[in-house]
């Protein structure tokens, strides 16, 4: 499992093309995505898949790194076990080494201030450099930084909820047409069948959750009509009922109506759309139930569950609401801008030439946002390009010399396993891995703590000079999670299959 994702590490890493069981095709080089789609049968291999998922939740980035580390640690364990060292002794030494590694990483990290925009952008650009959409980094990095900082509650917040950022995907155009909207974007345009408006200035927005159509009884029923007069009466009552509902909306002062999807009966019918269009109200239909909370927080409106509750204090306000045609795609979206009292939410309108590019751009942007979130959780940066791992390996070997017996042997093996990362990075970039790792060790011994692999110029250079940095949380969580998983696997001595 570790070998399968190994080639996708780093900016020169390869992408994986996966054909899923339903025939769908997926292109990605995000470790968590690749592993989650793999059909893994062995229970221990499943633990590695879960490991990449937990790294995805904790730090969001470094999902490939964590699996490669776990694979390297397991290899080291194999060698130690052959030498006759007991599994529990290896596990305790590895945990000791992991704690020491975290302390070393904290020692070499540089504190970062969230007002220092350049440092944040450097970290995000390092994350995006290994993605399929790397050529659009200049556009996506500022979007990731601004969207996450925009949803922070206050300057000293220690975490943010990325669910407050909505990614709206639209096929058409290129990734370069992606934009950050300080407001709201809905997947579909306004309903035009009855000739209603498609643009609205100084919008007062009502989100209704009841149905603008003729009422139905709870039980299944049939109305038998004998003559035309009775039929006219039914239609007249229906018309009157719907008109009253539309008048209640108009009376509240709303000029934009969002209608939630309904399962039980039609959420709207042609007649209600006709009345609303006559009243000059812009209508957007089929609002998903799951989006209601986000819409209410963004626009500051309150969902209306019954026509009697249509009151002015339940409306949201925006300067401009209107349809925007997506160039290259032909579809429309509804855009709300200039929201009067916006909540702490952001919307990103993602564009891409096809579904594959869109899906990968969405995953890459999510990873980039996770990098910013990691920096909010733990405000420190370390050098990328295998520099941190080489420094930790070097210092762990010094630490091993201060230990005695089996522990010293195990910690040394642990330190050597950490060098798999720079080795793999060099290998994927088409460099000579042994030469590179030796050069790295030499420079770190000389005290250049930022020395790492510069894959663009095929040489070892100081990562801080070329702005290749990553959040401290990504590396510390990768090392501790990988070590925990390996220790768990080490302590298993038998596989019992219960059919």
Buried (B, 14 or more C-beta within 10 A) or exposed (E): BBEBBBBBBBBBBEBBEBEEEEEEEBBBBBBBBBBBBBEBEEEBBBBBBBBBBBBBEBBBBBBBBBBBBBBBBBBBBEEBEEEEBEBEBBBBBBBBBBEBBBEBBEEBBEEBEBEEEEBBBBBBBBBBBBBBBEEBBEBBBBBBBBBBBBBBEEEEEEEBEBEBBBBBBBBBBEBBBBBBBBBBBBBBBBBBEBEBBBEBEEBBBBBBBBBBBBEEEEEEEEEEEEEEEEEEEEEEEBEEBBBEBBBBBBEBEBBBBBBBEBEEEEBBBEBBBBBBBBBEBBBBBBBEEEBBEBBBBBBBBBBBEEBEBBBEEBBBBBBBBBBBEBEBBEBBBBBBBBBEEBBBBBBBBBBBBEEBBBBBBBBBBBBBBBBBBBBBBBBBBBBBBBBBBBBBBBBBBEBBEEBEEBBBBBBBBBBBBBBBBBBBBBBBBEBEBEEBBEBBBEBBEEEBBBBBBBBEEBEBBBBBEBBBBBBBBBBBBBBBBBBBBBBEBBEEEEEEEEE
